[in-house]
């Protein structure tokens, strides 16, 4: 079920006329959902959806792939599975902030 949801969401984003705008909106929505108390499985599926966005429109692939990796690191830290990754997560967060500034 979770995989089907991710594939469906990815297809909707790719099929949208204004794909980049839709991807940014959905990524913001995913980020908000990640902060809500939810199951580890749901957080992982949200991260997978964000990573699927990395396959979208040309020029946005790196932006979304890096942001998805940040979400995944945060998720794994919250789940207590990736404690040693705080340095990696901080590095990725810095990259995303830089990408955000460049995209404005």
N, C-alpha and C positions, 0 to 999 in steps of 0.2 A: 504493500500500500504506500509506504513512504517513498519508495523509488518511483512509483507511478506519479505521485504528487510532484516530485522534483522534475521529472521529465515533462509533465504537463505544464508546469510553471515556466520551465525553460523554453518550451515551444511557444507559449503565449508571448513571452518577451521577444523572442526572435521574430514572430509573426507581426508584432505591432509596427505600425507605420513609423512612429517616433521611438524606435528601439532604445536608443541611448537614454532618453529621458525616462522611459519606463523602467529601464534597468536601475537607474539611479534611485528612482522612487521605491522600487522593490527592495533594493539594497538597504535603504534607510529604514524601511519597514522591518526587514530581517534584523537589522541592528537593534531596533527597539524590542522586537520579540525575544532576542537573545537575552536581554536584561530582565525579562519577566521570569518568575520562577516557573520552570517547566522541566519536563523529563530530559535526561541526558540524550535519549534517542531522538527527541524532537529537535534539540539543539544541533545534533549531528546532521539531521536532515536539512535544517536551515543552512548550515555551513555548506552542505553538498549543493544546495540550490545556488548559493552565492558563487561557488566554484564553477557551476555550469554556466554562469553568466560570463565567465572568462572566455567562453567559446563564441561569444556574441560579436557585435559589431567591431570592425577593424578599428584600431586605435584605442579601444577601451579594454582590450584583453588584459594587458599588464595591470591596469588600474584595478579591475575587478578581481583578477587572480590574486594580487597582493592583498587586497582588502579581505578576500575570502580566507587567505592564509592567516591573517590576523584574527578573524572571527574563530577559525578552527583552534588556534593557539589559546585564545581566551576560553573557549569551550572546554578544551582539555584541561586547562588549569582549574576551571570551576569544578570539573568532575574529579579533580585530584589525580589525574592520570599522567600529567605532564609537568610536574612541579619544576623540573630543571629548565623548563622552557621560558621562564620569565625574561631572561636576557634576550632570547629570540623574539618573543612577543613585543618587547619594548623596541627592538630594532625595526620590526615590521610596522609597528604603530608610527614610528618616526617616518618611515617610507610613505605610509598612507597619508600622513599629514602633509608631506612634501607634494605628493601627487594631487591632493585636494587643492593646495595653493596654486599649483600649475594649471589645474583645470578651471580655475575661476577666471 
